[in-house]
Amino acid sequence: MYISFLFGFIPASLLKVFEKKSFIVGGLLLVVAHVLAAVMITYTGNRKAIMNNSSLYTFLIAVLGGQGASLIFIATLQSVLSSMTVVCTHFTASLIVAYFFGSTVIFLTLAQGVFGSMTIWIIIGLSVVVYIAANHYLPESEEESSVEIAKCVLNKRTAGGHLLIQLIITILLVLVYAYDWEYSAAVGIVLLVLWLLNLAVPLLLLALLDEEAIKEMVGMPSEIETHLVMNKGKEGEPEADFWMFAIAAAFSVGLSFTSLEQAGPLSLRNSTTAYDMIQLQQVMTVVGATLTGFILLYGRNNTSPAALFSLGTFFSILASIHMWYLEGRRDQYILEQGLFICNGLALGTQFVCMASYCFEEFGKTGFAHTFGLMMTFAALAFVICDELVFQWTFDAYAGRQKEDGWHRLYFGNWSEAVAFYYLIIEIALFIVGIFAWRTWSERQVDGVLGAAFDAAKDLAKNVEMPKIGF
């Protein structure tokens, strides 16, 4: 399932063909996957025939479900990023990544604390309403630069409201994990209210403020805001730094998904601990995505998605260090927590950086293709981290006493061996990421763009503020 989700090249190609209908196509793929799963679980006829083909059914469920989820994820990112303009790319990406990877914890809390067995139908109903509203609002064509500058600055100012609510949701999810609040009806209701309130922030602000108040709140666009709008996207093939960033981020993402896939061995075969660690990583993915969005939203003058790729890799290095000391220690539970926390932070950081970088560099026309390529690289890296490194090394050390050549295994236990390979890879890619950032930086325009900036700011003064209408 993880490989299918990460293999984003095909969903990106489907998005180019079906455009907004991609949401429906992705939903249909998920429906077919669920139907196949239901057949496997509830089939009352020739059960033997089902069991004989269980591998095929499982493969189809993983492929269809993963590709459907990937298509919806990429389509959501492209549609919302396009509507919010490039200035809000970073925070918008962090919201979507946080909701997507934190959906399991959110769904579990709503299901066990509020709606029970009706949760899935209520979520589907809300999704239909949001989809219809978004389909009506999201723009079909590019706006004039002056309108877009005014709109993008307004969106950035209102993002503070989104940020506050998202931070509260993030803290609440951490508390849900820490205190097992997923069975609390009160917590579930608060989470649902905050979730819906976050969707309504722009509508509430535009309803409460008149046009003059909105213009005063917007103020003048900053240098970086104008620069992003005037220089968003580009035509042509990706530069060398794109491929270096793709490889660096891919192994960080692959390592994070490996910890989810191998939660059993990493939790030392304790099923209860494994479940807790998976939930912890999902929560910390939300934390990582939220913090990265915050840094890029308010610190874009001094940093960039290209620079923060190395931060995600650094979190992966910390996770590998925790793994090194995992086996045979009395403080194993603390080390397990540190490992899954760092992998969650890495996953959230890298996905926000991937989305932000691709939209800043390639705009609406090239986002899906480049982001899909990065996800596909992550799928290949996941196979390497999971099957070629972790599983092979774990099996080798688990059976070494039955082999004559066990002395060739140089480390004391499997966790040290796996961590060693991961550290070598991640440290090398940390260096690659820094080199890629320097290459990227050399291509950027330095300083103020002079008359172009001044003209854009003059246009922004007199533009009529865009209104949201349904």
C-alpha positions, -999 to +999 in steps of 0.1 A: +000+000+000+028+024+009+046+018-024+014+022-044+006+055-026+041+069-031+043+059-068+029+093-078+039+094-115+008+076-127-017+097-106+001+128-118-005+117-154-041+109-147-045+144-132-034+159-164-060+140-183-090+142-160-082+176-142-110+183-116-126+150-124-095+134-108-112+135-074-140+113-088-116+089-104-096+087-072-127+081-052-138+053-076-104+036-072-109+037-035-144+024-037-133-006-058-105-013-033-130-013-004-154-035-023-126-061-029-117-059+008-153-065+017-155-095-006-124-110+011-139-104+046-175-113+041-177-137+012-199-166+021-198-187-010-167-205-023-144-193+005-117-216-007-116-199-040-112-165-023-084-178-001-066-194-030-065-160-047-059-139-016-025-127-028-041-114-060-069-097-040-045-081-016-023-069-045-053-053-062-065-037-030-031-022-023-026-009-059-061+005-064-063+020-029-028+035-029-032+050-064-066+063-056-054+080-024-023+093-042-045+108-070-068+126-045-038+138-025-020+153-056-052+167-070-061+184-037-026+199-034-027+213-070-062+226-068-059+244-035-024+257-041-035+271-074-064+289-057-044+303-028-015+317-049+021+310-045+026+332-015+005+309+006+019+277-010+039+267+021+012+270+047-015+256+025+007+226+018+013+221+055-025+221+062-032+195+035-002+173+045-012+176+082-048+166+076-039+138+052-013+121+074-032+129+106-065+116+092-062+082+109-059+098+144-087+123+136-110+096+122-103+073+151-112+100+176-144+109+158-154+073+154-148+062+189-157+094+207-186+109+187-202+093+157-195+056+162-203+034+132-218+064+113-185+082+111-176+071+076-209+083+062-207+116+079-171+122+067-182+112+031-211+137+034-188+165+046-164+157+018-191+160-008-201+194+005-165+206+006-159+193-029-189+210-044-179+243-027-143+240-038-154+231-074-174+263-075-147+285-060-114+273-073-103+294-103-102+281-139-077+306-153-048+328-143-056+362-129-040+395-138-008+401-118-022+431-099-053+411-088-032+381-079-008+402-058-036+417-038-053+384-034-022+366-024-014+391+003-049+389+016-046+351+018-013+354+036-028+378+062-058+355+068-034+325+071-027+336+106-062+325+116-056+291+099-023+289+117-037+295+151-064+268+147-040+244+131-016+248+161-045+241+185-055+210+165-018+198+165-015+203+203-049+185+207-037+155+187-005+153+208-027+152+239-050+126+223-019+104+219-004+111+253-035+106+273-055+081+252-083+107+246-095+090+214-125+076+233-136+110+247-167+125+231-158+160+243-124+159+226-139+145+194-165+173+193-138+200+199-116+185+172-145+184+147-155+221+155-119+232+150-116+213+118-147+229+103-138+263+117-104+261+098-123+256+066-144+287+072-117+312+082-116+332+049-154+333+047-157+345+083-131+372+079-146+385+046-181+385+062-170+404+093-148+430+076-158+456+050-137+464+019-118+493+036-109+472+066-097+444+043-075+468+023-060+481+056-054+446+068-037+436+035-014+466+034+015+466+009+031+435-005+066+427+008+096+422-015+094+384-012+056+384-018+060+404-050+090+383-060+071+350-057+041+362-076+061+378-104+084+348-108+062+318-100+067+287-121+088+283-152+088+263-184+113+237-194+128+206-178+138+205-141+173+217-133+200+195-116+191+208-082+156+193-086+170+158-090+193+162-061+165+174-039+143+145-051+169+119-041+176+136-007+139+139+002+131+104-012+153+085+013+140+106+042+104+098+032+114+062+025+129+058+059+098+072+076+075+048+058+099+020+066+094+027+103+056+024+098+060-008+078+085-024+103+068-011+135+068-046+149+105-053+149+112-017+159+089-021+188+107-053+197+076-075+188+053-058+213+020-053+195+007-028+219+038-007+216+038-010+179+003+004+176+013+033+199+044+041+179+025+042+146+000+066+161+029+086+176+045+090+142+013+100+126+008+127+152+044+139+148+039+141+110+012+166+117+036+185+140+064+185+114+041+197+086+026+225+108+059+238+120+074+237+085+044+256+072+048+282+100+085+287+093+080+291+055+049+314+059+066+339+083+102+333+075+102+330+037+124+362+036+152+343+052+147+307+043+131+286+015+117+251+009+150+243-008+169+251+025+145+231+047+150+198+027+181+194+048+161+199+080+140+168+070+172+149+063+186+159+097+155+145+114+161+112+096+197+112+109+184+116+144+160+087+139+189+065+127+209+074+158+180+064+180+178+031+161+215+024+167+210+021+205+176+004+203+184-033+208+195-045+243+190-012+262+169-007+294+155+026+281+142+010+249+107+026+251+123+061+252+145+053+222+115+039+203+096+071+209+126+092+198+129+071+166+092+074+156+091+111+166+120+120+144+107+100+115+073+117+118+089+152+119+110+142+088+079+130+069+059+161+076+088+184+068+098+167+036+062+165+021+056+203+028+090+211+013+083+189-018+050+205-025+062+241-018+093+237-039+075+221-069+048+248-069+072+277-065+095+264-092+071+250-117+037+266-110+003+251-117+013+236-151+043+217-139+034+210-102+017+176-106+044+162-129+073+172-107+057+164-074+046+130-088+083+124-098+094+132-063+069+108-048+080+081-072+116+086-061+103+082-025+086+049-035+119+035-049+138+047-018+112+030+004+118-003-014+156+002-008+152+012+029+126-015+037+135-046+017+171-042+007+184-027+039+161-034+069+145-067+060+177-083+047+198-071+076+172-081+102+168-116+087+206-120+085+211-112+122+180-131+133+194-163+118+231-159+123+234-186+150+222-211+124+249-201+099+286-210+099+295-175+087+278-155+113+311-139+123+309-119+091+282-098+106+303-071+121+278-055+144+265-067+178+229-067+168+205-059+139+196-024+150+232-012+149+237-027+115+205-012+100+212+022+116+248+021+102+236+017+067+209+044+072+234+068+087+258+064+058+229+071+033+214+100+052+247+118+059+257+115+023+223+129+012+225+157+038+257+168+020+239+164-014+210+185-001+233+214+009+251+212-025+216+213-042+206+243-021+237+262-031+231+253-068+195+265-064+205+297-047+228+306-075+199+306-099+178+330-079+173+367-085+190+387-058+177+419-043+147+441-053+135+439-089+134+477-091+107+491-114+089+458-118+083+457-080+073+493-078+048+489-107+034+458-091+029+476-058+012+506-074-012+482-091-019+465-058-029+498-042-059+504-064-071+469-072-106+458-062-104+431-035-115+397-047-147+384-031-156+349-023-191+340-035-211+308-038 
